[in-house]
Amino acid sequence: MVNTADEAATVAATQAASMQRIEIVSDRRRAHDPAFRALVVANSYVPGTRIRELAARHGICTSLVYRWRRERAVAAVVKTGSALRRRIQVPERTPTPGQRV
């Protein structure tokens, strides 16, 4: 049994040193084209849209939708020089069977 914090650190360091190093390799991050981003952002502003469901439907993280919305807002401010919100054209959307409206 380990009695002190120093002994615990020594035991942990000794055990960690004897472990074999494992490298985890995964796929690269997906790069989404600007048209896809614009579509997702526009759909996120449709009244009644749940961002979590929208993100799941497109296979992306919820935080990514919020990031794209924020980036689009910043780009609009830089482009126009105004911090006023601009209207976004929202594409017509027809609900699929079983989908909430």
Secondary structure as UniProt FT lines:
FT   HELIX           5..18
FT   HELIX           34..44
FT   TURN            47..48
FT   HELIX           51..58
FT   HELIX           62..80
FT   TURN            97..98
//
